[in-house]
Amino acid sequence: MAKRIEFDKITNVLIRGTNWIGDVVMTFPAIAAVRETLPKARITVLVKPWVADLVRMHPAVDEVMVYERPGRHSGPGGLFALARELRGKNFDAALLLQNAIEAAIIAWLAGIPVRAGYSTDGRGLLLTHPVKRTPQILTVHQSIYYLEMLKALGFRSSGGALRLAATEKQRLSAEKLLGQFGIAGRRPLVGMAPGAAYGPAKRWFPERFAAVADRLAGRAACPVLLFGSDGDRASTEAVQAAAKNPFIDIAGRTNLEDAIALIARCDLFITNDSGLMHVAGALGVPTVAIFGSTNPQTTYPLGERTVILRRPVDCSPCLKKECPTDFKCMDLVTVDEVYDESVRLLAEAGYR
C-alpha cells in the first residue's frame, strides 16, 4: 500500500509529463484526476517543447513549463538551472508521470517536499511517496496505468470521457490554412497519418493508404490531408506517389498547434498507431486506427468514435520496430475494410 498524500497541504502542484504525443494524450485523464481532487490548486506541467502546445489544451492545466533538452537545460549545468527555476515556483508536490530516474532527480534537486511516482528506474529512494509497479498494471491501457498510480496516492477520478476541443484561435487558424491550400470550406475533409515514429512495423502499406484515399476522393469528392512530422515525409510521399489523385501533404510543414487545429477540422482520420491517432481520438474526430505489431489493449485511442482494425496473428503484438517475418499482421488488413469503415463513419457524420 502506497503512502497517501495529505491533500490539505497541497496548493501548488508540478506534474512531470511524458515526452511523446500519444503518451501525453494518455496522461490527460490523470491530469483531470489531479484537478478533480485538488480543485483550487495551481497545476503546472513540465514537458518537452514538442508536446507543450498539446498540454496547453488541457482545461485542468494552469501553466506549462518547457524542459529544453536539447537546449538550455542540457548537461549537468542545464539540469541544475532547471531545478533552480522549479525551486523558485515553490511547489508543494511533484507528481512524476514520466518513469525515468531523471524526473525524480530534478524534483529532488528542486527541493519539492512531496515527490510521488512509480518506483521505477532505480528512483525509489528519491521519492517520498513511491508507488510499486506491479506486473498487472503493465497489461492495462496506459491511461489507466497513470490513473492507478494516482489512485494509490489517494487521488480520485470520476472517469469521465476524455475530450479535447479546438479553441476559437485554432479554428480560425485551421480555416486560414485550408484557404492557403485552396480547400477552405470543403467538406468532408479526410486526414491520414501513414507514418509512425517507432518504426516500419507500425506502418500499413503506403499504396493501401493511397487506394483508400483515391476511393474516398472519387466517392465524396473530398480533399485529403497527409499528416506527419518531418520524419514521416517518406511515408506521405510514398502515399502520394502511389495515388491517382493529388493530396495535400503537410508532413513536417506545420507546428503541432496547427496540426491539431487541422485534425480537429477533419471529418475522418485514418491512421496507424501513432501520436496523431491519439490526438484525433481525443478531439472526437471519427477515426480508423490500424494496428499491427502493437497492442491495442494498452494503447487504443481514447475517443468515442474510433474503430480499431487489426488481424490477430500468432506473433502479434511483437512490439518490434521491424517485422522479422512476413508482416502478416498488416498484410491481412485490406483496403476494402478500411474503406468500408471510413464510409460508415462518414455516413454517421452525415456524409453519404
N, C-alpha and C positions, 0 to 999 in steps of 0.2 A: 504494500500500500504506500503510495507516494505521499509525501508531506504536503498538506494543504496550504494554500496561500491565504494570508489574513487580508481579505479584500478591503476591510475598513481602513487600512493603512496605505492603500494604493490609489493615487490620483494622477500619476504621470507614468505611462507605460511605453516601453520600447519593444517593438516586435522586430526580430531579425527575420526578414522574409527570405524566401527561396530565390534561386538565381535564374530560373528559366521560365518562359512564358506559361507553358502548360502547368508547371509546378506551382507558379504563383496563383493561377486561377483556382487550383485545387486547395490552396490555403484560405481562400476567401470565406468559406463557411466558418473556419476557425477564427478569423478576424472578426466576423459578425458575432461569434460567441463571446469574444472579449468585450465588445461593445454592449452586448445584452447583459453581461454580468456586471460590468462597470460602466453604467450609462453616463456618469458625469466625469469620467476620467479623460485625460488627453491621451490620444493614441498616436504614436509616431512609428512609422515603419522604415527600417533601414534596408535598402535594396541596391542592387547594381543598376547602373544608368539605363541599360537597355530594357528594363521592365518598369521603370519609375512611372511612365505615363499610364501604364495599366493599373498600377496600385493606386494612383491618384483618383481613379474612377470609383473606388470602393467607398460607399457612403459612410462607413464607420471610421475612416482614416482622417485624422486632423492634419497630419504633416507627413511628408515623405522626405527622408534624408538619403542622400545618394552616396554610396560606398564606391569611390572612384579608384578601383583597382582592376585593370591597369590605369595608371594616372597618379594623382597626387597622394593617394593612400597606399601606394606600392611600397614594398620593403618595410623593414623594421621602423624606420622613421615615419613612414606614412601610417603604419598601424598605430603608433603612439599618438600621431596627430589626430587620427580619427577618435581614439579613446579620449583625448582632451576635449574634442568637440562634444562628444557624448556626455562627458563629465559635467560640462557647462550647462547641460539641459536638466540636470538634477532628476534623473529618472528614479522612480521608486522600484521598478521591476523591469526585467528583461525577459521576454518570452522568446525562446530560440526555436523557431520553426525549422531553420536550417540545421542539419545534423552535424556539421563539421566542428572540430575542436576549435577552429579559428573563431567561430561565433562566440564560444564561451570565453576564449582568451580576451577578445575585445570587450565583452561585458565586464569581465573581471578587472581589466586594466582601467575601465571607465568608473570603477568603484560603485557599480549599481548593486544595491544591497540584496535584492531578490533576483536570482538568476535561475531560470527554470527551463527544462527541456529534456528530451530523451537523453539518457546516459550512454550515448554512442561515441565512437571515435576516441575513446580514452579520456573523455572530458568530465567524467562523473565528479571528480574532486573539485572541479572549478564551479560546480553548480550547487546552489543552496537548496534547490528543490529538484533533484534528479527524478526522472520517470523511467522505469525499466521498460525496455522494448522487448516484447515477447515475440516468439515465432508466429503466434496467431495474428498479431497486429500487422505483420508483413503480408498477409493474404487478403486484407480488406482494401477497399478503394482508398486512394491516397487522401482524399478529403476527410474520410473517417479516421485515417491514421493520425492526422493533425488534431482532429476534434477529440479523439480519445486521450491524447496527451493532455489537453486542456481539462478534460473531464476528470482525469486523475488528480489534477491540481485543485479541483473544486469548481471550475467554471461550469456554467450551464448553457445549454443550447436548445432552442425550440425547434431546431431542424427545419426551418423554413427553406423554400426553394431558392437556389442562387439565381439572381437575375441582375445583370448589369444593364444600364441604359446609356445610350449616347447622349451627351449634353447638347444643348442648342448650338453651342460653338462647333461641336463635332459634326452635327447635322449640316450646318451651313458649309463647313469645310468640305464635307463629302460631296455636296451638290456642286460646289465650285470646282472640285477636282473632276467630277463627272462631266461638267461643262467643258473643261480643258480636254477631256478625252473624246468630246463630241457626242456624248450619250446622256446629257442632262435630261432628267425626267423619264428616261426609258425604263419600262417595267415589263416583265420581270427581269431582275438583274441577277445573274448567276456568278458566284465566286468559286474558284477552285484553288486548292493548295496541294499541288502534286509533289512537293518536296517533303523532306523530313530530315532534321539536322542530325539525328542519331546515326543514320546510316541507310544504305540502299535496301536492307531487309524490311524496312518500314514503308517502302515506296511501291505503290501499284504502278503498272506499266504506263509510261507516258502516252503510247499510242492508244491505250484504252481510255485514258482521260480525254484524249483528243476525239475519240469516236463518240463518247457520251456528249461532249460539248457540241460537236457537229450536229448530232441528232436533236439536242435541245435547241440549238440555234435555228435549225431548219423547222422545228415544230412550232416554236413560240416566237421566233424572230428576236430572241433575247441576246443582248450583249453578254460577253463572258470576260470576267477579270481573272487574271492569273496572279495569285498572291505568293509571297515568299520573301525571304531575306536575300541578301546579295549571294549567299551561299547556295540558294535554291535556283539560281539563274539557269544552270544546266538543265534542271528538271523542267522549268517553264518553257525554255527554248525548245526542248525536245517535244513538248506537247504541241507547241505552235508548228514545229516542223512537220509533225505527223497529221496536222489538221487540214481540212479543206477550207475552213472559214478563218478570217482574221480575228484574233482575240486581242485583248489589251493586257500586255504583260507589264505588271507594276512591281515585280520582284526586285527588291533592293532599291526601288525608286521612291519609296515613301518612308517616313518615320513611323514608329509604332502607333502614335496617336492617330495619324491619318489612315493607317491600315485598319485600325479598329473602327474608325468612322465609316470607312468604306464597307467593311464587313457588316456593320450594323445596317447599312443601306441595302444589303443583298436580300433577295427573296429566297435564295437557296445557296447552300455552301456544300461543296463536295471536296473531301479531304482525306488524306492519310492521317494516321495517328500522329498528331503534331501539336505544337503550341497553339497555332491558329485554330485548330479544331476545338480546343478548349475555349478560346475566345468566342467563337461563333456560338457554341452551345450556351455559354453564359449570357450572351446577348439575346438569346431566344430565337436565333435565326434557324430555320429548318435546315438540318444538317445530315448529310450522308457521310458516315465515317467508315473508312475501310481499314480493317485490322488484319495483320498477318503474323509477324514474329512476336508481337507484344500481346499483353494480357488485358482484354477489355474489362475484366473483373476489377482490376486495380486502377485502370486509367481511362474508363469510359468518360465521354464528355458530360458535364453537368448541365443538361438542358432538357426541357420538357418536350422538344420537338426534334429529337435526334434518332437516327436509325443507324445501327451498327451492322455492317456486313462483314462476315468472317466465315471461313470454311475450316472447321477444326480438322487438323491432321495430327498424326502421332507425334510429330516433332515440334508442334506449336502449343504454347508460346515458348520459343527458344531464347528470346531476348538477345539474340546476336545481332551484330551490326550488319553482317553479310551472311547470306544463305550459303551453307556449305554443300547443299544437295541440289534439289530440283525446283526450289521456290514454289512448291505446290500450294502453300497456304495462300499466296497471292494469285497464282495462275487459275485457281478454281473460282475466284471472284470474277464474274463475267460482266461484259459491257451491258448486256440485257438487264441484269438485275439492278445494277447501279442506275441505269436509265429509268427502269420501271419505278424504283423507289423515288427517284428525283421527280418524275411526273406526278406520282401520287402526292408528294409533299407540296408541289406547286399547286395541284388541284385543291388541296386542303386550304391553301392560302388564297384561293380564288382565281388562280390562273389555269385555264383549261385549254 
